[in-house]
Amino acid sequence: MTEPEVETANSHDLSTLAIPLLKGVIYQETDPSLWLSLLNLQARVRDYVAVLGLELVLDEAEGYAFLRSKPQTDDDGGKLPRLIARRPLSFPVSLLLALLRKKLAEFDAGGGDTRLVLAREDIAELLRVFLPEGSNEVRLLDQVESHINKIVELGFLRRLPAAAGQKPVFEVRRILKAFVDGQWLGEFDARLAVYQARTTGAIDD
């Protein structure tokens, strides 16, 4: 007789794993059953998506998995179509992603809670240092709201439910670490110097 745990782990086949991965990110906290199946079948999933020119990125410790395009080689002639589209980002959104990643690294170094939650004003404060003195506060907050909405759409921030009358708060999703890695973070100060050189009017870039 099949054990219940095995039944749970194999309750999804390759197609029911590949389809949500092609649509976006699988999180352990969102669908524990799907996550368990992915852990048990990850080798088969890797082979399955490799045919499509994709690779599986799975972080068991952080509890997320997603697909990305494999680097193309001379063997494929560079002619394979991309199933996972690249999204060009504006300068302010790129800067804010970098600042959020830096904030997440500092938060992790401090230990304690595993969830970094920031209010909109906290996020605006990250950008404030890069603005010319005398910048319009209301205009800054309006722009930050637009940038936050874009980052929520990209999946790096999650808007958390707020009680009536309370200001909106956002969780920094840990998947951001997969896109802004340790090596990139190690060069952060040099990158910020470049960013800061562009800050005159850069928020409108």
C-alpha positions in Angstrom: 0.0 0.0 0.0 1.4 3.4 -1.0 2.3 5.6 1.9 0.4 8.9 2.2 3.6 11.0 2.1 4.5 9.5 -1.3 1.1 10.0 -2.6 1.3 13.7 -1.6 4.7 14.1 -3.2 3.6 12.5 -6.5 0.2 14.1 -6.7 1.4 16.5 -9.5 2.9 15.3 -12.8 5.4 17.2 -14.9 2.8 19.3 -16.8 1.2 20.5 -13.5 4.6 21.6 -12.4 5.9 23.0 -15.7 2.8 25.1 -16.4 2.9 27.3 -13.2 6.7 27.6 -13.6 6.2 28.9 -17.1 3.7 31.4 -15.7 5.9 32.7 -12.9 7.4 31.8 -9.5 6.4 28.8 -7.3 6.6 29.6 -3.6 6.6 27.0 -0.8 4.4 29.2 1.4 1.8 29.6 -1.3 1.3 26.0 -2.3 3.1 23.5 0.0 1.8 20.5 -2.0 3.0 21.8 -5.3 6.4 22.7 -3.7 6.8 19.2 -2.3 6.1 17.6 -5.7 8.7 20.0 -7.3 11.3 18.9 -4.8 10.7 15.3 -5.5 10.5 15.6 -9.3 13.0 18.4 -9.8 15.5 16.3 -11.8 12.7 15.4 -14.2 11.5 19.0 -14.4 15.1 20.1 -15.2 15.3 17.7 -18.1 11.8 18.6 -19.2 12.4 22.4 -19.4 15.9 22.0 -20.8 14.4 20.9 -24.1 12.8 24.3 -24.2 16.1 26.1 -23.6 15.2 26.8 -19.9 16.8 26.0 -16.6 15.2 25.6 -13.2 16.4 27.8 -10.4 15.3 26.3 -7.1 16.3 27.7 -3.6 15.1 25.2 -1.1 16.2 27.3 1.9 14.3 30.4 0.8 11.4 28.4 -0.6 11.0 29.6 -4.2 11.6 28.3 -7.7 11.4 29.8 -11.2 12.6 29.3 -14.8 15.1 31.3 -16.7 16.6 31.1 -20.2 19.8 29.1 -20.5 22.8 30.9 -21.8 23.0 30.2 -25.5 26.2 28.6 -26.9 27.8 28.3 -30.3 26.2 24.8 -30.6 22.7 26.3 -30.9 23.8 29.1 -33.2 22.2 31.7 -30.9 18.9 31.2 -32.8 16.7 29.6 -30.1 13.7 31.9 -29.4 13.4 33.1 -25.8 10.4 31.8 -23.9 11.2 33.9 -20.9 11.2 37.5 -22.0 13.6 40.1 -20.7 12.0 43.2 -19.3 13.8 46.5 -19.7 13.7 48.5 -16.5 13.8 52.3 -16.0 16.7 53.8 -14.1 14.7 54.6 -11.0 13.2 51.1 -10.8 16.7 49.5 -11.3 18.1 51.8 -8.6 15.3 51.0 -6.2 15.7 47.3 -6.7 19.4 47.7 -5.9 18.6 49.6 -2.7 16.0 47.1 -1.6 18.6 44.3 -2.1 21.1 46.2 0.0 18.4 46.7 2.6 17.6 43.0 2.6 21.3 42.1 3.1 21.5 44.4 6.1 18.3 43.0 7.5 19.6 39.4 7.2 22.9 40.4 8.8 20.9 41.6 11.8 19.2 38.3 12.4 15.8 38.0 13.9 12.7 38.1 11.7 12.8 36.5 8.3 10.4 39.0 6.6 11.5 42.5 5.7 8.5 44.7 5.7 8.7 48.4 4.7 6.1 51.2 4.5 5.9 53.3 1.4 7.6 56.1 3.3 10.5 53.8 4.2 11.0 53.0 0.5 10.8 56.7 -0.4 13.5 57.3 2.2 15.9 54.9 0.4 15.7 57.1 -2.8 15.7 60.5 -1.0 19.5 60.6 -0.6 19.8 60.4 -4.4 17.6 63.4 -5.1 18.7 67.0 -5.4 18.1 69.2 -2.4 14.7 70.9 -2.4 13.0 68.1 -4.4 9.2 68.2 -4.2 8.1 65.8 -1.5 4.6 65.1 -2.9 6.0 64.5 -6.3 8.6 62.1 -4.9 5.9 60.0 -3.2 3.8 59.9 -6.3 6.8 58.7 -8.3 7.7 56.1 -5.6 4.2 54.8 -5.8 4.6 54.2 -9.5 8.0 52.5 -9.0 6.6 50.3 -6.2 3.7 49.2 -8.4 6.2 48.1 -11.1 8.3 46.2 -8.6 5.1 44.5 -7.2 4.3 43.5 -10.8 7.8 42.1 -11.2 7.3 40.0 -8.0 10.0 41.5 -5.9 7.6 43.3 -3.5 4.3 42.0 -2.1 1.6 44.4 -0.9 0.4 43.3 2.5 -3.2 43.7 3.8 -3.5 46.9 5.8 -6.3 47.7 8.3 -8.6 50.7 7.6 -6.8 54.0 8.0 -3.3 52.4 8.1 -0.6 53.2 5.6 0.3 50.5 3.0 3.2 48.2 3.8 5.2 45.9 1.5 7.2 42.7 2.0 10.5 42.5 0.2 10.4 39.1 -1.5 13.5 37.0 -0.9 13.6 36.0 -4.6 15.2 39.4 -5.2 18.4 37.7 -4.0 18.4 35.4 -7.0 18.5 38.4 -9.4 20.8 40.7 -7.5 23.4 38.2 -6.3 26.3 38.4 -3.8 28.9 39.4 -6.5 26.7 42.2 -7.7 26.1 43.3 -4.1 29.9 43.3 -3.6 30.2 45.9 -6.3 27.3 47.9 -4.9 29.3 51.0 -3.7 30.9 51.4 -7.1 27.5 51.1 -8.8 26.0 53.6 -6.4 28.7 56.1 -7.4 27.6 55.7 -11.0 23.9 56.0 -10.0 24.6 59.1 -7.9 26.4 60.8 -10.9 23.1 60.5 -12.8 20.8 61.7 -10.1 20.2 65.2 -11.4 16.8 64.7 -12.9 17.3 61.0 -12.9 14.0 60.1 -11.2 12.3 61.3 -14.4 14.6 59.2 -16.6 
